[in-house]
Amino acid sequence: MPDFVLALDQGTTSTRAVVLRAPGLVPVAIAQRELSQHLPAPGWVEHDPEDIWRDSVAVLREALAAAGARAADIAAIGIANQRETVVVWDRATGAPIHRAIVWQDRRTANACAALRDAGRSALIAERTGLVIDPYVSATKLAWLLDHVPDARARAERGELAFGTVDSFLLWRLTGGRVHATDATNASRTMLFDIGRGAWDKELLALFRIPATLLPEVRDCAGDFGPTAPDVLGSPVRIMGVAGDQQAAAIGQACFRPGMVKATYGTGAFMLLHTGEAPVASRHGLLTTIASQLEGRRSYALEGSIFAAGAAVQWLSERLGVLRQAADADALAAAADPGQLVYLVPAFTGLGAPHWNAAARAALFGMTRSTGPAELARAALDSVAYQTRDLIEAMHGDLGASAGTVLRVDGGMAASDWTMQFLADMLAAPVDRPRFTETTALGAGYLAGLAAGVCPEPEAFSAGWRLDRRFAPAMDPAMRARKYAGWQEAVRRTLG
């Protein structure tokens, strides 16, 4: 039996493929390509689906070559994807009708405000676990149908297909034979009843979405069909699909209620496993599907931070403060500790627990002495402050049943400076695993589980390995002072 699993992690700023050796999913080879960002108007963010497709095929082939493997050596492929990003394509040709509208995009803020004013918040929260915000998919899809010429009429005639990025990739990888998604991605559209596990007719009517557009919703681990022969040389079965944050939680072995992980990439996302029944948040968190295996759903509370690594990218690409993002640690370490400078990185609004699409980024506390080092530190520190906001909300919802140890992953988890400040600000341990590409690991595990080459969750959890535990060391009075300054900065940003 083939003993490799191939994971495709299609993210917001890059696409990577990882070859993993089963059953322990030891990484063997990685290939990665950066993804071009299109910013056609303030607050608008788009991707070219053809770029996503070309990059995905390229990294799959490059990772296989780097591992010295062939398609016949691969037991299964798993896919993790940037969630909420919307693609609509022609069923006959597979061609997208417009660039993908990315989860960060804010063009539908007015439509969301109108829905709130019309009293739709309670219905949407009850059915989907979500708040009305441009972040999620439904208003983006409605915008495409309304603004691309003839799109709505073509959708009603059954000529078009909608999906998040996983669905688009499944369609292309299988040669147009499979139009499907998994329950975790469906739960992020604002069109899916997470309690019943089905598309909701009332919500489809609210957004005027024809049901013929929608993909079939399946388990996260199962047979999604074989790849077309020309993709990798011979067919390989796709056996796992999950949204990137749920995949990361699986890769972090967060299978038990109370376990919590945070992934730090372009944005940052925390998932707290809550068990087999959904928990409604009273503190601005989202209720979402953590996984669906053999028809059984587990749930999580989620906190969404729209700008984490994006704040460092801003310093590098827009201000020129950093030559490259990797320089942020050393520069932050040189900052004057007496300056309390706060960056509220609301470049595309603020996510949980504030949910303010109109908020915009602001800097507070600058003096004539403030320079690049203080800006770098403010950008890194903002990640910890925003995480503290989410932890406070989680404890407000679940009290002592919320976990006390945070498992971290993603690109920013490699920053010792950021992770230590995070532990200091949370007054709790922060655990970094040996392999921080846990999104790919989770996608690979789902595929390997379905293919029968990976063990059940309990045995997989036993293989989780710690790289480093960051323990809090900050004086409590200083912690309180710093966090109070952050809270004041957020209040002033919100106006």
C-alpha positions in Angstrom: 0.0 0.0 0.0 1.3 3.5 -0.7 2.5 5.1 2.5 2.6 8.8 1.5 -0.1 11.4 1.9 -0.1 14.6 -0.2 -1.6 17.7 1.5 -2.5 20.8 -0.4 -2.8 24.0 1.7 -4.2 26.8 -0.4 -3.9 30.0 1.7 -4.5 33.7 1.4 -0.9 34.7 0.5 0.6 31.4 -0.7 -0.1 27.9 -1.8 1.9 25.0 -0.5 2.0 21.2 -0.9 3.5 18.8 1.7 4.3 15.2 1.2 3.8 13.3 4.5 4.8 9.8 5.4 2.1 7.7 7.0 1.1 6.6 9.6 2.8 9.3 11.7 2.6 12.0 9.0 6.3 12.9 9.1 7.0 15.7 6.6 9.2 14.6 3.7 9.0 17.5 1.2 7.4 20.9 0.9 6.8 23.2 -2.1 5.4 26.7 -2.0 4.4 29.6 -4.3 3.3 33.1 -3.3 -0.1 34.2 -4.5 -0.7 37.6 -6.1 -3.1 39.9 -4.3 -5.4 42.2 -6.3 -6.6 45.4 -4.6 -8.9 47.1 -7.2 -10.4 49.5 -4.7 -10.0 50.5 -1.0 -11.2 47.6 1.1 -11.5 45.2 -1.9 -9.3 42.1 -2.0 -9.4 39.6 -4.9 -7.5 36.6 -6.2 -7.3 35.2 -9.7 -8.7 31.7 -9.5 -6.5 30.7 -12.5 -3.5 31.7 -10.4 -4.8 29.5 -7.6 -5.2 26.6 -10.0 -1.8 26.9 -11.6 0.0 27.3 -8.3 -1.8 24.3 -6.8 -0.9 22.0 -9.6 2.7 23.3 -9.7 3.3 22.8 -5.9 1.7 19.3 -6.0 4.1 18.3 -8.7 7.1 20.0 -7.2 6.5 18.4 -3.8 6.2 15.0 -5.3 9.5 15.5 -7.3 11.3 16.8 -4.1 10.2 13.7 -2.3 11.3 11.4 -5.1 7.7 10.0 -5.2 5.2 9.3 -8.0 1.5 9.4 -8.0 1.4 5.7 -7.4 3.2 6.2 -4.1 0.4 8.5 -2.8 -2.4 6.9 -0.7 -4.6 10.1 -0.9 -4.7 13.8 -1.2 -6.1 16.2 1.4 -7.1 19.8 0.8 -7.2 22.7 3.2 -8.2 26.1 1.9 -8.7 29.8 2.8 -12.3 29.9 3.9 -15.1 32.3 3.0 -13.4 33.3 -0.3 -15.9 33.0 -3.1 -15.5 31.6 -6.6 -18.2 31.3 -9.3 -17.4 29.5 -12.5 -19.0 28.2 -15.7 -20.1 24.6 -15.5 -19.4 24.0 -19.2 -15.9 25.4 -19.4 -14.7 25.6 -15.8 -13.8 29.3 -16.4 -14.4 31.7 -13.5 -16.8 34.5 -14.2 -14.9 37.0 -12.1 -11.9 37.1 -9.8 -12.4 35.4 -6.4 -13.6 37.7 -3.7 -11.4 37.1 -0.7 -12.5 36.7 2.9 -10.8 40.0 3.8 -12.9 42.0 1.2 -15.2 44.6 2.7 -17.2 45.7 -0.4 -20.5 44.3 1.0 -20.4 46.3 4.3 -23.4 48.3 3.3 -25.4 45.2 2.4 -24.5 43.7 5.7 -25.6 46.9 7.5 -28.9 46.7 5.7 -29.4 43.1 6.8 -28.8 44.1 10.4 -31.1 47.0 10.2 -33.8 44.7 8.8 -33.5 42.5 11.9 -31.9 39.5 10.3 -29.1 39.0 12.9 -31.0 36.7 15.2 -32.1 34.4 12.3 -28.6 34.1 10.9 -26.9 33.6 14.3 -29.4 30.8 15.2 -29.1 29.0 11.9 -25.4 29.5 11.0 -23.6 30.5 14.2 -22.2 33.6 12.3 -22.5 37.3 12.6 -23.6 39.4 9.7 -20.3 40.6 8.3 -18.6 41.0 4.9 -16.1 38.4 6.0 -18.4 35.5 5.3 -19.4 34.3 1.9 -23.2 35.0 1.3 -23.1 38.7 0.6 -20.0 38.2 -1.7 -21.8 35.6 -3.7 -24.9 37.9 -4.0 -22.6 40.8 -5.1 -21.2 38.6 -7.9 -24.6 37.6 -9.1 -25.8 41.3 -9.1 -22.7 42.9 -10.6 -21.3 40.4 -13.2 -23.4 40.8 -16.4 -26.0 38.1 -16.9 -24.7 36.2 -13.9 -28.0 35.9 -12.0 -29.9 34.7 -15.0 -27.2 32.2 -15.9 -27.2 31.0 -12.3 -30.9 30.5 -12.4 -30.6 28.5 -15.6 -28.1 26.2 -13.8 -25.1 27.2 -16.0 -22.9 28.4 -13.1 -21.3 26.8 -10.0 -20.4 28.4 -6.7 -17.9 27.3 -4.2 -15.2 28.3 -1.7 -11.7 27.6 -2.9 -11.9 23.9 -2.0 -14.9 23.4 -4.3 -13.2 25.1 -7.2 -10.0 23.0 -6.7 -12.1 19.8 -6.4 -13.9 20.6 -9.7 -10.6 21.3 -11.5 -8.6 18.4 -10.0 -11.3 15.9 -10.9 -11.8 17.3 -14.4 -15.2 18.8 -13.6 -16.7 15.6 -12.3 -17.1 16.6 -8.6 -18.9 19.7 -7.3 -18.7 19.3 -3.6 -17.4 20.8 -0.3 -17.1 19.7 3.3 -19.2 20.7 6.3 -16.5 23.0 7.7 -16.4 25.1 4.6 -20.2 25.1 4.2 -20.5 26.4 7.7 -18.7 29.6 6.8 -21.0 30.7 4.0 -24.0 32.1 6.0 -26.2 29.8 4.0 -25.8 26.5 5.9 -27.8 25.4 8.9 -25.1 24.0 11.2 -27.5 22.2 13.5 -29.3 20.3 10.7 -26.2 20.0 8.5 -27.9 21.2 5.4 -28.3 24.3 3.1 -31.0 26.5 4.5 -33.9 27.4 2.0 -34.9 30.5 4.0 -31.4 31.9 3.8 -31.0 31.1 0.2 -34.2 33.0 -0.5 -33.0 35.9 1.7 -29.8 36.3 -0.5 -31.6 35.3 -3.7 -29.2 32.4 -4.2 -30.4 29.6 -6.6 -29.9 26.2 -5.0 -28.5 24.9 -8.3 -25.3 26.9 -7.7 -24.4 25.0 -4.5 -22.0 22.2 -4.0 -22.9 18.9 -2.3 -21.8 18.9 1.4 -19.8 15.9 2.5 -17.8 14.6 5.5 -14.3 16.0 6.0 -12.8 12.5 5.5 -14.2 10.5 2.6 -13.9 9.8 -1.1 -14.1 13.0 -3.1 -13.1 11.3 -6.3 -9.8 10.8 -8.2 -7.7 13.5 -9.8 -7.7 13.6 -13.6 -4.8 11.6 -15.0 -3.0 14.7 -16.4 -2.7 16.4 -13.0 -0.1 14.1 -11.5 0.5 11.5 -14.2 -2.0 9.0 -12.9 -5.2 9.3 -10.8 -4.9 9.9 -7.0 -8.0 9.9 -4.8 -8.9 13.0 -2.9 -9.9 11.8 0.5 -9.9 14.8 2.8 -11.2 18.4 2.8 -11.5 21.0 5.5 -11.3 24.8 5.9 -7.8 25.9 6.9 -8.6 26.8 10.5 -10.4 23.5 11.2 -7.6 21.6 9.4 -5.1 23.4 11.7 -7.1 22.4 14.8 -7.1 18.8 13.6 -3.4 19.0 12.9 -2.9 20.3 16.5 -4.9 17.2 17.7 -7.6 19.5 19.3 -10.2 16.7 19.4 -11.4 17.1 22.9 -13.7 19.8 24.4 -11.8 22.6 26.0 -8.7 22.3 23.7 -7.9 25.6 21.9 -5.5 26.5 19.1 -4.5 29.7 17.4 -3.1 29.9 13.9 -1.1 33.0 13.0 -0.9 33.8 9.3 -2.2 36.8 7.3 -4.9 36.9 9.9 -5.2 34.9 13.1 -7.9 32.5 14.1 -8.6 30.7 17.4 -10.8 27.6 17.7 -12.0 26.3 21.0 -13.5 22.8 20.7 -16.9 22.6 22.4 -18.0 19.0 21.7 -20.9 17.6 19.8 -23.5 20.3 20.5 -23.1 23.9 19.2 -22.6 26.6 21.8 -24.0 30.1 21.1 -21.6 32.9 22.1 -22.7 35.8 24.1 -19.4 37.6 23.6 -18.9 38.1 19.9 -17.5 34.8 18.9 -18.6 32.6 16.0 -20.1 29.1 16.4 -18.8 26.8 13.7 -18.4 23.2 12.7 -15.0 21.9 13.9 -15.3 18.6 11.8 -17.8 16.1 10.4 -16.6 12.5 10.4 -18.9 9.6 9.5 -21.9 12.0 9.7 -21.2 13.1 13.2 -20.5 16.8 13.7 -18.3 18.4 16.4 -18.4 22.2 17.0 -16.2 25.0 18.1 -16.2 28.6 19.1 -14.0 30.7 16.9 -12.4 34.1 17.2 -11.3 35.8 14.0 -8.5 38.4 13.8 -8.3 40.0 10.4 -4.7 41.3 10.6 -1.9 39.4 12.2 1.0 38.8 9.8 -0.7 41.4 7.6 0.4 44.1 10.0 4.0 43.1 9.6 3.5 42.9 5.8 2.2 46.5 5.9 5.4 47.7 7.7 7.5 45.9 5.1 5.6 46.4 1.8 3.9 49.8 2.4 6.1 51.7 4.8 9.5 50.1 4.1 10.2 49.9 7.8 11.4 46.3 7.3 13.4 44.9 4.5 11.6 41.6 5.0 9.0 40.3 7.5 11.6 38.1 9.2 13.5 41.2 10.4 10.6 42.2 12.7 11.8 40.2 15.8 15.2 41.8 15.9 13.9 45.2 15.3 11.1 44.9 18.0 13.7 43.7 20.5 15.6 47.0 20.0 12.5 49.1 20.8 12.5 51.5 23.7 10.6 49.7 26.5 9.4 52.9 28.0 7.3 53.8 24.9 3.8 52.3 24.9 2.9 52.5 21.2 -0.2 50.7 20.0 -1.1 49.7 16.5 -4.8 48.7 16.1 -4.5 46.9 12.7 -8.0 47.4 11.5 -6.9 47.6 7.8 -10.1 45.8 6.8 -12.2 46.4 9.9 -12.1 44.6 13.2 -13.2 41.0 13.6 -14.1 39.2 16.8 -15.3 40.3 19.4 -15.9 43.8 18.0 -17.2 43.0 14.4 -16.9 46.5 13.1 -16.4 46.6 9.3 -16.1 50.4 9.3 -13.1 50.6 11.7 -9.8 51.5 10.2 -6.2 51.1 11.4 -4.7 53.6 13.9 -1.5 54.2 15.8 -1.6 55.6 19.3 1.1 56.7 21.7 3.7 58.0 19.3 6.2 60.7 20.2 9.1 62.3 18.4 11.2 59.5 19.7 9.0 56.8 18.0 10.9 55.0 15.2 10.9 51.8 13.2 11.7 49.6 16.2 8.7 50.9 18.1 6.4 50.4 15.1 7.7 46.8 14.6 7.1 46.1 18.3 3.6 47.6 18.1 2.7 45.4 15.1 3.9 42.2 16.9 2.3 43.1 20.2 -1.0 43.7 18.5 -1.3 40.0 17.8 -1.0 39.2 21.5 -3.5 41.9 22.5 -6.1 40.7 20.0 -5.6 37.1 21.1 -6.2 38.3 24.7 -9.5 39.8 23.6 -10.5 36.5 22.2 -9.4 34.5 25.2 -11.5 36.8 27.4 -14.5 36.2 25.2 -14.0 32.5 25.3 -13.8 32.4 29.1 -16.9 34.7 29.2 -18.8 32.1 27.2 -17.5 28.8 28.8 -15.8 29.8 32.0 -13.5 27.2 33.5 -14.2 24.7 30.7 -12.2 26.8 28.2 -8.7 25.5 28.0 -5.7 27.1 29.9 -3.0 26.1 27.4 -2.9 27.6 23.9 -1.5 25.6 21.0 -0.1 27.8 18.3 0.9 27.4 14.7 1.3 29.3 11.4 4.1 31.5 10.2 4.2 33.9 13.1 4.4 31.0 15.6 8.1 30.9 14.6 8.6 34.3 16.2 10.0 33.6 19.7 9.5 37.3 20.5 5.8 37.2 19.6 5.1 33.9 21.3 6.8 35.0 24.6 4.8 38.3 24.6 1.7 36.2 23.9 2.3 34.0 26.9 3.0 37.1 29.0 -0.2 38.9 27.9 -2.4 35.8 28.4 -0.7 34.8 31.7 -0.9 31.3 30.4 1.4 28.7 28.7 1.7 28.8 24.9 2.8 25.5 23.3 4.4 25.5 19.9 4.6 22.1 18.1 7.7 20.7 16.3 5.9 21.0 12.9 4.1 24.3 12.7 2.5 23.6 9.2 -0.4 22.1 11.1 -3.0 23.2 8.4 -1.3 20.9 5.9 -0.9 18.3 8.6 -4.7 18.3 9.4 -5.6 18.0 5.7 -3.2 15.1 5.3 -4.5 13.4 8.4 -8.1 13.6 7.1 -7.1 12.1 3.8 -4.9 9.4 5.5 -7.7 8.5 7.9 -10.2 8.0 5.1 -7.6 6.0 3.1 -6.9 3.8 6.1 -3.2 4.7 6.4 -3.5 6.9 9.5 -4.8 5.9 13.0 -7.9 7.0 14.7 -7.9 10.5 16.5 -6.8 9.2 19.9 -3.7 7.5 18.5 -2.9 10.4 16.3 -3.1 12.8 19.3 -0.5 10.7 21.1 1.9 11.6 18.3 1.7 15.4 18.9 5.2 16.7 19.8 6.1 19.9 21.7 8.9 22.1 20.3 8.8 24.7 23.0 6.5 25.9 25.8 6.5 29.7 26.4 5.7 30.4 30.1 4.4 33.8 31.3 7.1 35.9 32.9 5.7 39.5 32.9 5.0 41.3 36.1 1.2 41.3 36.6 1.0 45.1 37.1 2.9 45.7 33.8 0.6 43.2 32.1 -2.5 45.0 33.3 -1.0 48.4 32.3 -0.2 47.3 28.8 -3.6 45.6 28.2 -5.5 48.6 29.6 -3.6 50.8 27.1 -4.6 48.4 24.3 -8.3 48.5 25.3 -8.2 52.3 25.3 -6.7 52.3 21.8 -9.4 50.0 20.5 -12.1 52.2 22.1 -10.7 55.2 20.4 -10.4 53.4 17.1 -14.1 52.4 17.3 -14.9 56.0 18.0 
